[in-house]
Amino acid sequence: MKFSTSNINKFLFIKLPAAWWCGVRLDKLSDTDAISRVRFRWINQNPFKSMYFAVQMMAAELPTGVLVMRALNDQPMRFSMLVASCQASFHKRATGTVFFKCDDTQLIRGAIVKSIQTQDAVTVILTSIGTNEYGELISTMTFEWTIKPKMNNR
C-alpha cells in the first residue's frame, strides 16, 4: 500500500469502520510525524457532553500505528505488529476538534534495527499528544507496540 493520508483513511473505512464512523481521520503523514483528528459530535459523545474516551484512544493510536506500519513497510523482511498495552491521561474535556500527534519515528527505527539484529520481538513505547484547535492539551496516550520479524519472510 502507498502510504498517504487518503489511502490510510480508505483503510480505516474498510478495516476499522468503528473508527471511521466515529470521525477519526489521518490529517498528516510525513517522514517525521503523523497527525490524526476527530471532531466531537453526537455519535462519539459520552453522557458528560464531551468525547468518549475510547474514541480518543482510537484517534490517538492511529498516528502511532501508521508510523510503525510505514517504517516496517520499508524493510526487506515482513514483520508482525501488535499493541501490547496502552495508557491514557485526560487533562481537559474533549469538545470541538482534537488532534493527536506522534513524532517518535527515531524510536521506531531503533526498535526495528534491534528486532532485525535479535530476530525476536521488540517493544517500543510511542506517545500521542492530543490538543484542541486552540493548542490546549486534552489528553496524552502511550501505546506499547510489539514488532517481530516473521519467519516466512518475503
C-alpha positions as CSV (number, residue, x, y, z in Angstrom):
1,M,0.0,0.0,0.0
2,K,1.2,3.5,-0.8
3,F,1.2,5.4,2.5
4,S,-0.8,8.6,2.0
5,T,-3.5,10.3,4.2
6,S,-6.2,9.4,1.7
7,N,-5.2,5.7,1.4
8,I,-5.0,5.4,5.2
9,N,-8.4,7.0,5.5
10,K,-9.8,4.4,3.0
11,F,-8.0,1.7,5.0
12,L,-9.9,3.0,8.1
13,F,-13.2,2.7,6.3
14,I,-12.5,-0.9,5.2
15,K,-10.5,-2.4,8.2
16,L,-11.5,-0.1,11.1
17,P,-15.0,1.0,10.4
18,A,-15.8,1.9,14.1
19,A,-13.0,4.5,14.0
20,W,-14.1,5.8,10.6
21,W,-17.8,6.1,11.7
22,C,-16.8,8.0,14.9
23,G,-14.9,10.5,12.7
24,V,-11.3,9.5,13.2
25,R,-9.2,10.6,10.2
26,L,-5.5,10.9,9.4
27,D,-4.7,14.6,8.7
28,K,-0.9,14.4,8.1
29,L,1.7,11.8,7.4
30,S,5.4,12.7,6.9
31,D,8.8,11.1,7.4
32,T,8.9,12.6,10.9
33,D,5.4,12.6,12.3
34,A,1.7,11.8,11.8
35,I,-1.4,13.7,13.0
36,S,-4.9,12.4,13.3
37,R,-8.1,14.3,14.1
38,V,-11.5,13.7,15.5
39,R,-14.3,16.1,15.9
40,F,-16.7,15.9,18.9
41,R,-20.2,15.1,17.6
42,W,-23.3,13.1,18.6
43,I,-22.0,9.7,17.6
44,N,-18.8,9.9,19.7
45,Q,-20.2,11.6,22.8
46,N,-20.3,10.4,26.4
47,P,-23.0,11.3,28.9
48,F,-20.9,14.2,30.2
49,K,-21.2,16.2,26.9
50,S,-17.6,15.5,25.8
51,M,-15.9,12.9,23.6
52,Y,-16.0,9.3,24.7
53,F,-12.5,8.2,25.9
54,A,-12.5,5.2,23.6
55,V,-12.9,7.5,20.5
56,Q,-9.9,9.5,21.7
57,M,-7.9,6.2,22.1
58,M,-8.7,5.2,18.5
59,A,-7.7,8.7,17.3
60,A,-4.5,8.6,19.4
61,E,-3.5,5.1,18.3
62,L,-3.8,5.9,14.6
63,P,-0.7,8.1,14.2
64,T,1.5,5.7,16.2
65,G,0.3,2.7,14.2
66,V,0.6,4.4,10.8
67,L,4.2,5.4,11.6
68,V,5.0,1.8,12.7
69,M,3.3,0.4,9.5
70,R,5.2,2.8,7.3
71,A,8.6,2.1,8.8
72,L,8.0,-1.7,8.6
73,N,6.8,-1.4,5.0
74,D,10.2,0.0,4.0
75,Q,12.0,-3.1,5.3
76,P,13.1,-6.1,3.1
77,M,11.5,-8.5,5.6
78,R,8.0,-8.9,6.9
79,F,7.0,-8.1,10.5
80,S,4.1,-8.6,12.7
81,M,2.9,-5.7,14.9
82,L,0.6,-5.5,17.9
83,V,-0.4,-3.1,20.6
84,A,0.7,-4.8,23.9
85,S,-0.6,-2.1,26.2
86,C,-1.8,1.4,26.4
87,Q,-2.1,4.2,28.9
88,A,-4.1,7.4,28.9
89,S,-4.1,10.7,30.8
90,F,-7.0,13.1,30.3
91,H,-6.3,16.7,31.0
92,K,-9.3,18.6,29.7
93,R,-12.8,17.8,28.3
94,A,-12.7,16.9,24.7
95,T,-15.1,19.1,22.8
96,G,-14.6,20.5,19.3
97,T,-11.8,19.0,17.2
98,V,-8.9,17.1,18.8
99,F,-5.6,16.5,17.0
100,F,-3.3,13.7,18.0
101,K,0.4,13.9,17.0
102,C,3.1,11.3,17.3
103,D,6.7,12.1,16.3
104,D,8.6,9.1,17.7
105,T,10.0,7.9,14.4
106,Q,13.5,7.6,15.8
107,L,12.3,5.2,18.5
108,I,10.5,3.1,15.8
109,R,13.6,2.9,13.7
110,G,15.7,1.9,16.7
111,A,13.3,-0.9,17.6
112,I,13.2,-2.2,14.0
113,V,17.0,-2.4,13.9
114,K,17.1,-4.2,17.3
115,S,14.4,-6.6,16.1
116,I,16.3,-7.4,13.0
117,Q,19.5,-8.0,14.9
118,T,18.0,-10.2,17.5
119,Q,15.3,-11.8,15.2
120,D,13.0,-11.5,18.2
121,A,10.1,-9.4,19.3
122,V,10.9,-5.8,20.5
123,T,8.6,-3.4,22.2
124,V,8.6,0.4,21.6
125,I,6.6,2.9,23.6
126,L,5.1,5.7,21.4
127,T,3.3,8.8,22.7
128,S,0.4,10.5,21.1
129,I,-0.4,14.0,22.3
130,G,-4.0,15.3,21.9
131,T,-4.6,19.0,21.6
132,N,-7.7,21.0,20.7
133,E,-7.9,23.6,17.9
134,Y,-6.6,26.2,20.4
135,G,-3.5,24.2,21.2
136,E,-4.7,23.3,24.7
137,L,-3.6,19.8,26.0
138,I,-6.6,17.5,26.0
139,S,-5.0,14.0,26.6
140,T,-1.8,12.1,26.4
141,M,-1.7,8.5,25.3
142,T,1.1,6.0,25.2
143,F,1.0,2.8,23.2
144,E,3.4,-0.1,23.7
145,W,3.8,-1.6,20.2
146,T,5.4,-5.1,19.8
147,I,7.2,-5.7,16.5
148,K,8.6,-9.0,15.5
149,P,10.1,-10.4,12.3
150,K,8.0,-13.1,10.7
151,M,9.7,-16.4,10.0
152,N,8.3,-16.7,6.4
153,N,9.7,-13.5,5.0
154,R,9.2,-12.0,1.5
